[in-house]
């Protein structure tokens, strides 16, 4: 089972939920797919070792063979190629690596070359769960290829907790599309509710079942809870607006390690998710 921990905006407690849930369980995998700003390891403190350099195939044009027909530039919908009177210009940072330009070139003047865009790292530890993260290189625009590469390291025989990027853009959909269940972390404030609705719509687009974790419960009003009750969306867990939780967070300490009773609450949440995911698939 793959559980995506997502949110409509940053700062709602998505990483907090992902890390504490993983630490509360035995034998799980934790994947930090927020590749533009991976911060799970701030709370784990693992020594990381590289396991894969993520590359994107980009076109390299042989100017001796190029006939300047412009087919490649016309084909590219991402404007990674531009046809000028004397040459074809290439913009590697815009290339999505689809390979269409090399296929459509009548002169066979385009060859794809790998360009590094990110890195996959794994925790070197003896703990009961494994941790991997992806990091997008500074200045790169495409997070999705790094996320896809990271997802290929998931062991399908073990539960996987996936810390998703915030928001509702392509990187989020790449995570939700592979998940069996989505946990949306939100806070019951006007801003939180607005972005929760956007994230909920994104999850429904890829048809993944959804449950909610209310973070900083008691800070705002009951608008999220009222909405979920009417729509039949389960509230999986409530994390109170607690000073001790905030203090531990500021020190980089997962509160499941220090506060009694929370390990059991996250274990119960996991079993609830397992039951709901099986029900959505019609598995008894």
Secondary structure as GFF3:
##gff-version 3
##sequence-region A 1 284
A	DSSP	beta_strand	2	6	.	.	.	ID=ss1
A	DSSP	alpha_helix	14	24	.	.	.	ID=ss2
A	DSSP	beta_strand	29	32	.	.	.	ID=ss3
A	DSSP	alpha_helix	41	44	.	.	.	ID=ss4
A	DSSP	beta_strand	48	61	.	.	.	ID=ss5
A	DSSP	alpha_helix	71	75	.	.	.	ID=ss6
A	DSSP	beta_strand	81	83	.	.	.	ID=ss7
A	DSSP	beta_strand	88	90	.	.	.	ID=ss8
A	DSSP	three_ten_helix	92	94	.	.	.	ID=ss9
A	DSSP	alpha_helix	100	104	.	.	.	ID=ss10
A	DSSP	beta_strand	110	123	.	.	.	ID=ss11
A	DSSP	beta_strand	130	136	.	.	.	ID=ss12
A	DSSP	alpha_helix	144	151	.	.	.	ID=ss13
A	DSSP	beta_strand	160	163	.	.	.	ID=ss14
A	DSSP	alpha_helix	170	176	.	.	.	ID=ss15
A	DSSP	beta_strand	181	186	.	.	.	ID=ss16
A	DSSP	alpha_helix	190	205	.	.	.	ID=ss17
A	DSSP	beta_strand	210	217	.	.	.	ID=ss18
A	DSSP	alpha_helix	223	231	.	.	.	ID=ss19
A	DSSP	beta_strand	234	240	.	.	.	ID=ss20
A	DSSP	alpha_helix	243	250	.	.	.	ID=ss21
A	DSSP	three_ten_helix	255	257	.	.	.	ID=ss22
A	DSSP	alpha_helix	262	280	.	.	.	ID=ss23
###
